Each structure stands twice: as structure tokens, then as C-alpha cells.
């Protein structure tokens, strides 16, 4: 049967594939849309296999909240040109919306979420077939807390989500989310830093002091001082507030509500 322009445009809307790819798939499938979609998806799988050794270091990072739940996803690709494409950003948003709606536990679970036009994994494969670039869902993080906030940095390369122990004003919440984006803390408090990370920092500090000729009996004290400095630089509540270096984030929160604190945060970035 003859393939019409309307058929081609309909298939393109369904899959996001290029016009010529849609025409070719419809011709091969003799006008059967289901078969044409399958042909395009197989092409995406073939492209993905061919480009497996490529690096997908660009992409789009988006975050969103709903109630006491927040999620952030990063869909990665090879080039900044594709990353800035409106359809690629829309696909990232569709994946994020699916995460918000279905609340999967892991990235693999998110890939298996079924939508009206296929699973998340299939949608990514469709886009691979349309663009010819390697793509992958690089990151998926989520949190739950009494109050949550999300922040997307300009350019869609960096996003954060933060959970608080109680209701918090929008301005305060946003400032903390931006702090996480700007200062990249590794934990909320020193207590939540893994023991092996602390020991590594202590050993680095001891070795530096030893190389500087410090007495052996002072190395542990010097290392402990360096660890405290590490806490101030790397734990969110002890970090200097970027908008006022005279106070810490913990003090900033207490100024607004003496019982307010951060329970959890996640930060995802690409090339930032």
C-alpha cells in the first residue's frame, strides 16, 4: 500500500524517528504501524550496539517534586547539540514524570516502567534510532521527606533535590538546594560520612604533615585538625552559607526556624 505523508508524520510523532526512517519503516512494514514501530526500535538497538564504545558524556539533567517525594534524572548522549534539542529535553522530562508517577526504587526499575508508547527503555532506544547517537539513562536519584525541594541549574547539566525535617519556606529551601549545587557537599553531617572516607582523609593529612617535617607524635593531632576542616568544607550543615560567609548552613536554617534541618540531599551533574 502507498505510504502517505500523514502516515509518515503520525509514525514520527509516535517514535521521534526521522522522516526518511519513518517512510522506510512504513514501506518495509507495508503500512502496518505496529510493525513499523518495531522496525524503528530494532534500528535503535542496532545503532546502540554499534556505538557501545562511544562516550555519552553530554546530556540533560532535570529534577521535580510532588508532595513529599522528589526525583532527579540524567539522560546522557554524545553531543551537546543533541542534549540541547527540544525533543531530547522533552524525553528527559517524560522519563522524570514517569519516575514521579510510578516511584521506582532503582534506575533499572525506572527503565522498565511502561508508558502509553512503550517502556522507558524503549523510548530511549527509539531516540537512539532517530539521532544515531549513543544514549543512556545515566542517573536516577530520589528522596522522600516531610518537605522537599528541587533545583535545576541553568543549562540542564546540574540538578539537586533536598529533603527537610519539616515544612520550610520556598526561599530558604531554594537557597539550600542552590548551596548543594554550588558547593557539592558529600553528606549532611560528619556522622553520615563513611568511616573509610574519614580514615583516608586522616591518612592524607598525616602524610602531608610527615612530608613537611612535623614530629611523629604530633601527626594524629594535626590530622584531626585537618579532618575538622574537611568537615567544614564537605558537610552541608557545616559549610559556609554561600550568600553569607559569616554563618554556616546550619545557622542559616536555625535563623529561620530553630527546629529546621536537612534530612537528605542528592546532586547530579554532567560536566559541571
ROSELUM-929111 format. One record per residue (C-alpha): x, y, z; residue number from 1. Coordinates in steps of 0.1 Angstrom, whole numbers, padded with zeros to 4 digits, always signed. Example, Ala and Ser with C-alpha at 12.3 -4.5 7.8 and 13.67 -1.06 7.14 Angstrom:
// ROSELUM-929111
x/y/z/num
+0123/-0045/+0078/1
+0137/-0011/+0071/2
This chain:
// ROSELUM-929111
x/y/z/num
+0000/+0000/+0000/1
+0011/+0036/-0007/2
+0026/+0054/+0023/3
+0011/+0089/+0027/4
+0028/+0120/+0043/5
+0001/+0118/+0071/6
+0012/+0082/+0078/7
+0049/+0093/+0080/8
+0041/+0122/+0103/9
+0020/+0100/+0125/10
+0048/+0075/+0129/11
+0073/+0102/+0135/12
+0051/+0116/+0163/13
+0049/+0080/+0178/14
+0086/+0073/+0177/15
+0105/+0106/+0173/16
+0124/+0090/+0143/17
+0134/+0110/+0113/18
+0110/+0114/+0083/19
+0130/+0092/+0060/20
+0134/+0065/+0086/21
+0096/+0065/+0092/22
+0089/+0063/+0054/23
+0114/+0035/+0051/24
+0099/+0016/+0080/25
+0063/+0020/+0068/26
+0073/+0008/+0033/27
+0090/-0022/+0048/28
+0060/-0029/+0070/29
+0036/-0024/+0041/30
+0018/+0003/+0061/31
+0014/-0016/+0093/32
+0022/+0009/+0121/33
+0029/-0017/+0148/34
+0055/-0034/+0125/35
+0069/-0001/+0115/36
+0074/+0009/+0152/37
+0092/-0025/+0158/38
+0114/-0019/+0128/39
+0124/+0015/+0141/40
+0131/+0001/+0176/41
+0153/-0026/+0162/42
+0172/+0000/+0143/43
+0177/+0019/+0176/44
+0190/-0013/+0192/45
+0214/-0018/+0162/46
+0227/+0017/+0165/47
+0231/+0013/+0202/48
+0252/-0018/+0197/49
+0274/-0001/+0171/50
+0280/+0029/+0194/51
+0285/+0010/+0226/52
+0322/+0020/+0229/53
+0313/+0057/+0225/54
+0312/+0081/+0255/55
+0279/+0096/+0264/56
+0292/+0125/+0285/57
+0267/+0152/+0275/58
+0230/+0152/+0283/59
+0202/+0167/+0302/60
+0196/+0167/+0340/61
+0161/+0175/+0353/62
+0145/+0174/+0388/63
+0110/+0176/+0401/64
+0089/+0173/+0433/65
+0055/+0160/+0441/66
+0042/+0161/+0476/67
+0069/+0147/+0499/68
+0087/+0130/+0470/69
+0115/+0143/+0448/70
+0134/+0128/+0419/71
+0163/+0137/+0395/72
+0172/+0120/+0363/73
+0200/+0125/+0338/74
+0196/+0113/+0302/75
+0230/+0112/+0286/76
+0241/+0115/+0249/77
+0273/+0120/+0229/78
+0270/+0157/+0218/79
+0259/+0190/+0233/80
+0239/+0196/+0201/81
+0216/+0167/+0208/82
+0215/+0175/+0246/83
+0200/+0209/+0238/84
+0175/+0196/+0213/85
+0139/+0203/+0224/86
+0128/+0167/+0217/87
+0157/+0153/+0238/88
+0148/+0176/+0267/89
+0111/+0166/+0263/90
+0121/+0129/+0265/91
+0141/+0136/+0297/92
+0111/+0153/+0311/93
+0089/+0124/+0302/94
+0112/+0100/+0320/95
+0112/+0122/+0350/96
+0074/+0124/+0350/97
+0073/+0086/+0349/98
+0096/+0084/+0379/99
+0074/+0109/+0398/100
+0043/+0090/+0390/101
+0055/+0054/+0395/102
+0082/+0060/+0421/103
+0105/+0031/+0411/104
+0132/+0021/+0436/105
+0162/+0018/+0412/106
+0173/+0030/+0378/107
+0167/-0004/+0363/108
+0132/-0003/+0377/109
+0126/+0031/+0360/110
+0138/+0017/+0326/111
+0111/-0010/+0329/112
+0082/+0015/+0336/113
+0055/+0011/+0310/114
+0041/+0042/+0293/115
+0015/+0046/+0266/116
+0041/+0043/+0238/117
+0064/+0017/+0254/118
+0087/+0013/+0283/119
+0112/+0040/+0293/120
+0140/+0018/+0278/121
+0121/+0015/+0245/122
+0116/+0053/+0243/123
+0154/+0058/+0247/124
+0160/+0032/+0220/125
+0136/+0050/+0197/126
+0155/+0082/+0202/127
+0188/+0064/+0196/128
+0174/+0052/+0162/129
+0162/+0088/+0154/130
+0195/+0105/+0162/131
+0222/+0079/+0156/132
+0238/+0088/+0189/133
+0245/+0066/+0219/134
+0222/+0074/+0248/135
+0217/+0061/+0282/136
+0198/+0068/+0314/137
+0229/+0077/+0334/138
+0214/+0087/+0368/139
+0182/+0084/+0388/140
+0180/+0096/+0424/141
+0150/+0101/+0446/142
+0142/+0111/+0482/143
+0112/+0113/+0505/144
+0109/+0138/+0534/145
+0083/+0159/+0552/146
+0093/+0188/+0529/147
+0113/+0186/+0496/148
+0126/+0210/+0470/149
+0143/+0207/+0436/150
+0167/+0230/+0418/151
+0178/+0228/+0381/152
+0208/+0249/+0373/153
+0208/+0269/+0341/154
+0217/+0247/+0311/155
+0202/+0215/+0324/156
+0236/+0200/+0333/157
+0231/+0200/+0371/158
+0202/+0195/+0394/159
+0197/+0189/+0432/160
+0169/+0176/+0454/161
+0168/+0183/+0492/162
+0146/+0169/+0519/163
+0139/+0188/+0552/164
+0125/+0175/+0585/165
+0095/+0199/+0584/166
+0078/+0225/+0563/167
+0101/+0252/+0551/168
+0097/+0285/+0532/169
+0103/+0284/+0495/170
+0131/+0309/+0496/171
+0150/+0290/+0523/172
+0145/+0257/+0506/173
+0157/+0271/+0473/174
+0188/+0286/+0489/175
+0198/+0253/+0504/176
+0193/+0235/+0471/177
+0215/+0261/+0454/178
+0241/+0256/+0481/179
+0242/+0219/+0474/180
+0246/+0227/+0436/181
+0274/+0253/+0442/182
+0294/+0236/+0470/183
+0289/+0199/+0463/184
+0289/+0186/+0498/185
+0293/+0148/+0503/186
+0270/+0144/+0533/187
+0246/+0163/+0556/188
+0267/+0159/+0587/189
+0301/+0143/+0597/190
+0282/+0114/+0612/191
+0270/+0103/+0578/192
+0304/+0102/+0561/193
+0316/+0066/+0557/194
+0344/+0056/+0581/195
+0367/+0046/+0552/196
+0364/+0082/+0538/197
+0373/+0097/+0572/198
+0403/+0074/+0576/199
+0415/+0082/+0541/200
+0414/+0119/+0549/201
+0433/+0113/+0582/202
+0460/+0093/+0564/203
+0464/+0120/+0537/204
+0467/+0147/+0564/205
+0493/+0126/+0584/206
+0514/+0120/+0552/207
+0513/+0157/+0544/208
+0524/+0166/+0579/209
+0551/+0139/+0578/210
+0565/+0153/+0545/211
+0565/+0188/+0560/212
+0588/+0175/+0587/213
+0563/+0176/+0616/214
+0572/+0155/+0647/215
+0557/+0120/+0646/216
+0540/+0125/+0680/217
+0520/+0154/+0666/218
+0508/+0138/+0634/219
+0475/+0125/+0648/220
+0466/+0159/+0663/221
+0474/+0176/+0630/222
+0454/+0151/+0611/223
+0424/+0156/+0634/224
+0426/+0193/+0628/225
+0426/+0187/+0590/226
+0396/+0164/+0593/227
+0377/+0191/+0611/228
+0385/+0214/+0582/229
+0374/+0187/+0558/230
+0340/+0185/+0576/231
+0335/+0223/+0572/232
+0342/+0221/+0535/233
+0324/+0189/+0527/234
+0293/+0185/+0550/235
+0263/+0206/+0542/236
+0253/+0218/+0576/237
+0289/+0229/+0585/238
+0296/+0246/+0552/239
+0297/+0284/+0550/240
+0265/+0297/+0536/241
+0274/+0310/+0501/242
+0253/+0341/+0505/243
+0268/+0350/+0539/244
+0302/+0336/+0547/245
+0298/+0346/+0584/246
+0274/+0318/+0591/247
+0270/+0281/+0583/248
+0241/+0264/+0566/249
+0230/+0250/+0600/250
+0230/+0286/+0615/251
+0211/+0298/+0584/252
+0184/+0272/+0590/253
+0182/+0280/+0627/254
+0177/+0317/+0620/255
+0146/+0308/+0601/256
+0133/+0280/+0623/257
+0152/+0267/+0654/258
+0140/+0231/+0647/259
+0147/+0231/+0610/260
+0173/+0208/+0595/261
+0182/+0188/+0563/262
+0175/+0151/+0563/263
+0189/+0142/+0529/264
+0200/+0155/+0496/265
+0211/+0143/+0461/266
+0231/+0161/+0435/267
+0235/+0150/+0399/268
+0258/+0168/+0374/269
+0272/+0164/+0339/270
+0304/+0182/+0330/271
+0298/+0208/+0358/272
